[in-house]
Amino acid sequence: MIHSLSFICLCLLLSNGVFGDSDGVKSVSVTEGDSVTLNTDVKVQQEDQILWMFGPRETRIAEIHRQNIYMSDSNEIFRDRLQMDSQTGSLTIRNIRSEHTGLYKLTIISNRGTSYKRFSVTVYAHLPIPVIFRDSSDCSSSRSSSQNCTLLCSVLNVGHVTLFWYKGNSLLSSTSVSDLSISLSLPLEVKYQDKNTYSCVLNNPIRHQFQHLDNITQLCQPCPEPKRSHHMLLIAVTVVPLVILTLFACVMYYQKNYKQPGKYSQAKIKYKSQKNILICIETCDEEMHYAETTFAAYQLQSMAVYVEDRTVYSPVVI
């Protein structure tokens, strides 16, 4: 009885066509700007229905029903890019872009049943040709050697790529990047007199680009000796301000201690005799200067009453 029920259930399932469902996913890689065709591997019959869906939400983008082709205009990224083969239902995406990367699901409904296919499409950007140049910090760095030269192989705006250095056919080093990178570089240290051929290779799963370097001396020259003018400039920048500062300090010290405008000395006048007057000048620095002055006789007589015991002070401006 149990076997009879199982057979009946199997017959019902086959009659509904649920037999070709497969979890297998076919990977497809393509370069941006190219065209790619997703093949159904079937021949469309008059009553067949073929559906193409894209993305995690399984958005319907193309369909064949009763040999009539329908294209969805609701999805902007596929506008004017899709084409279906009326005989097989295969889907072609023209001028493909990075936004077309994703999962495509094919559903085939016929009187023979329902079958499915899945395609994982990855769109890669065009690969640039690698550029080889000398590391600009090579001569200025402390690790620079008089015998060695550091080269860089570099590419810009790449993703999902690997960069290699080869010496002849021997792999020397490599580096990879998964996400989109602004710049990817790989260094290589060589000797100035190296005669080997080196190659920098950039590749992704579907394409590669390369750059050969046959003559090392084209890029690598011995680092120049430091110029003396640089040392002289450094000395001048350091010493000149110190000299100027010292001179300024000396001038300020002199003005403060020796040259004080507006001060005057005091002159002390002592009368030595009736004819001569001895003038003593005392400066602020307590230095004494003497000068002998002669007056007329009638002036001395008129002043005789005052000069016997007096000392007269008079301000003298210096």
TAMOJO-V400094 format. One record per residue. RES is the residue in three letters. SS is DSSP state (a for helix, b for strand, c for the rest). OMEGA is omega in whole degrees, 0 to 359 (NA if undefined). D_FIRST is the distance of its C-alpha to the first C-alpha in whole Angstrom. Layout:
BEGIN
RES:SS:OMEGA:D_FIRST + RES:SS:OMEGA:D_FIRST
END
This chain:
BEGIN
MET:c:181:0 + ILE:a:179:4 + HIS:a:179:5 + SER:a:178:5 + LEU:a:179:6 + SER:a:179:9 + PHE:a:179:10 + ILE:a:180:11 + CYS:a:179:13 + LEU:a:178:15 + CYS:a:179:16 + LEU:a:178:17 + LEU:a:180:19 + LEU:a:180:20 + SER:a:177:22 + ASN:a:175:23 + GLY:c:181:25 + VAL:b:182:25 + PHE:b:184:25 + GLY:b:183:28 + ASP:c:181:29 + SER:c:179:31 + ASP:c:180:33 + GLY:c:180:36 + VAL:b:179:39 + LYS:b:180:42 + SER:b:180:46 + VAL:b:178:49 + SER:b:184:52 + VAL:b:178:55 + THR:b:181:59 + GLU:c:181:60 + GLY:c:179:61 + ASP:c:175:59 + SER:c:179:57 + VAL:b:179:53 + THR:b:176:50 + LEU:b:188:46 + ASN:c:178:45 + THR:c:182:41 + ASP:c:176:41 + VAL:c:173:39 + LYS:c:186:41 + VAL:c:173:41 + GLN:c:187:39 + GLN:c:184:41 + GLU:c:184:38 + ASP:c:174:37 + GLN:b:182:38 + ILE:b:181:39 + LEU:b:172:40 + TRP:b:180:42 + MET:b:186:43 + PHE:b:172:45 + GLY:c:182:45 + PRO:c:179:43 + ARG:c:179:43 + GLU:c:178:42 + THR:b:181:45 + ARG:b:182:44 + ILE:b:179:47 + ALA:b:184:46 + GLU:b:168:44 + ILE:b:178:43 + HIS:b:183:42 + ARG:c:178:42 + GLN:c:173:45 + ASN:b:183:47 + ILE:b:178:48 + TYR:b:176:48 + MET:b:180:50 + SER:c:177:50 + ASP:c:184:54 + SER:c:182:53 + ASN:c:187:53 + GLU:a:187:56 + ILE:a:180:56 + PHE:a:184:54 + ARG:c:178:57 + ASP:c:179:58 + ARG:c:187:56 + LEU:b:176:53 + GLN:b:180:52 + MET:b:175:49 + ASP:c:183:49 + SER:c:181:48 + GLN:c:185:46 + THR:c:184:44 + GLY:c:179:44 + SER:c:185:46 + LEU:b:176:48 + THR:b:177:51 + ILE:b:182:53 + ARG:c:177:57 + ASN:c:187:60 + ILE:c:181:57 + ARG:c:183:58 + SER:a:179:57 + GLU:a:177:55 + HIS:a:174:53 + THR:c:178:52 + GLY:b:183:48 + LEU:b:177:44 + TYR:b:182:43 + LYS:b:178:40 + LEU:b:176:39 + THR:b:179:36 + ILE:b:180:35 + ILE:b:181:33 + SER:b:178:33 + ASN:c:177:30 + ARG:c:180:29 + GLY:b:180:28 + THR:b:179:30 + SER:b:184:31 + TYR:b:170:34 + LYS:b:178:37 + ARG:b:179:39 + PHE:b:175:43 + SER:b:185:45 + VAL:b:176:49 + THR:b:181:52 + VAL:b:180:55 + TYR:b:178:58 + ALA:c:175:62 + HIS:c:180:64 + LEU:c:174:66 + PRO:c:175:70 + ILE:c:180:72 + PRO:c:179:73 + VAL:b:179:76 + ILE:b:178:78 + PHE:b:180:81 + ARG:b:178:83 + ASP:c:184:82 + SER:c:181:85 + SER:c:186:85 + ASP:c:184:86 + CYS:c:183:90 + SER:c:184:90 + SER:c:180:88 + SER:c:182:89 + ARG:c:182:86 + SER:c:182:88 + SER:c:179:89 + SER:c:183:92 + GLN:c:188:90 + ASN:b:180:87 + CYS:b:180:85 + THR:b:178:82 + LEU:b:176:80 + LEU:b:169:77 + CYS:b:190:75 + SER:b:173:74 + VAL:b:182:71 + LEU:b:172:71 + ASN:b:180:68 + VAL:b:177:65 + GLY:c:179:62 + HIS:c:182:59 + VAL:b:175:61 + THR:b:180:63 + LEU:b:184:67 + PHE:b:165:68 + TRP:b:177:71 + TYR:b:169:72 + LYS:b:191:75 + GLY:c:177:74 + ASN:c:183:71 + SER:b:178:70 + LEU:b:180:69 + LEU:b:183:71 + SER:b:180:69 + SER:b:174:67 + THR:b:185:65 + SER:b:174:63 + VAL:b:181:62 + SER:c:181:59 + ASP:c:179:60 + LEU:c:182:63 + SER:b:178:66 + ILE:b:182:69 + SER:b:176:71 + LEU:b:183:70 + SER:b:179:72 + LEU:b:183:72 + PRO:b:176:75 + LEU:b:179:77 + GLU:b:182:80 + VAL:b:176:82 + LYS:b:182:86 + TYR:c:185:88 + GLN:c:181:89 + ASP:c:182:85 + LYS:c:182:85 + ASN:c:176:81 + THR:c:180:79 + TYR:b:180:77 + SER:b:172:74 + CYS:b:185:72 + VAL:b:175:69 + LEU:b:179:66 + ASN:b:170:63 + ASN:c:185:59 + PRO:c:185:56 + ILE:c:185:57 + ARG:c:175:61 + HIS:b:174:64 + GLN:b:183:68 + PHE:b:176:71 + GLN:b:181:74 + HIS:b:174:77 + LEU:b:183:80 + ASP:c:185:82 + ASN:c:182:85 + ILE:a:186:85 + THR:a:176:89 + GLN:a:182:88 + LEU:c:186:86 + CYS:c:173:88 + GLN:c:179:91 + PRO:c:181:93 + CYS:c:179:93 + PRO:c:177:97 + GLU:c:178:99 + PRO:c:181:100 + LYS:c:180:103 + ARG:a:181:106 + SER:a:178:106 + HIS:a:179:103 + HIS:a:179:105 + MET:a:178:108 + LEU:a:179:106 + LEU:a:179:104 + ILE:a:181:108 + ALA:a:181:109 + VAL:a:182:107 + THR:a:190:107 + VAL:a:185:111 + VAL:a:178:112 + PRO:a:179:111 + LEU:a:179:112 + VAL:a:180:116 + ILE:a:180:116 + LEU:a:180:115 + THR:a:179:117 + LEU:a:179:120 + PHE:a:179:119 + ALA:a:179:119 + CYS:a:179:123 + VAL:a:180:124 + MET:a:179:123 + TYR:a:180:124 + TYR:a:181:128 + GLN:a:182:128 + LYS:a:190:127 + ASN:a:186:130 + TYR:c:185:133 + LYS:c:181:133 + GLN:c:183:133 + PRO:c:177:135 + GLY:c:179:137 + LYS:c:181:138 + TYR:b:178:142 + SER:b:181:145 + GLN:b:181:147 + ALA:b:178:151 + LYS:b:183:153 + ILE:b:177:157 + LYS:b:181:160 + TYR:b:182:163 + LYS:c:182:165 + SER:c:179:168 + GLN:c:184:170 + LYS:c:186:169 + ASN:b:175:166 + ILE:b:179:163 + LEU:b:182:160 + ILE:b:176:156 + CYS:b:181:154 + ILE:b:176:150 + GLU:b:176:147 + THR:c:180:144 + CYS:c:180:141 + ASP:c:177:140 + GLU:c:172:143 + GLU:c:184:145 + MET:b:179:149 + HIS:b:183:150 + TYR:b:176:154 + ALA:b:181:156 + GLU:b:183:160 + THR:b:181:162 + THR:b:177:165 + PHE:c:177:167 + ALA:c:186:170 + ALA:a:184:173 + TYR:a:177:173 + GLN:a:179:170 + LEU:a:180:170 + GLN:a:181:173 + SER:a:182:171 + MET:a:187:168 + ALA:c:184:170 + VAL:c:185:170 + TYR:c:194:166 + VAL:c:184:166 + GLU:c:186:167 + ASP:c:185:164 + ARG:c:172:161 + THR:c:185:158 + VAL:b:178:157 + TYR:b:180:153 + SER:b:178:152 + PRO:b:178:148 + VAL:b:180:148 + VAL:b:181:145 + ILE:c:NA:144
END
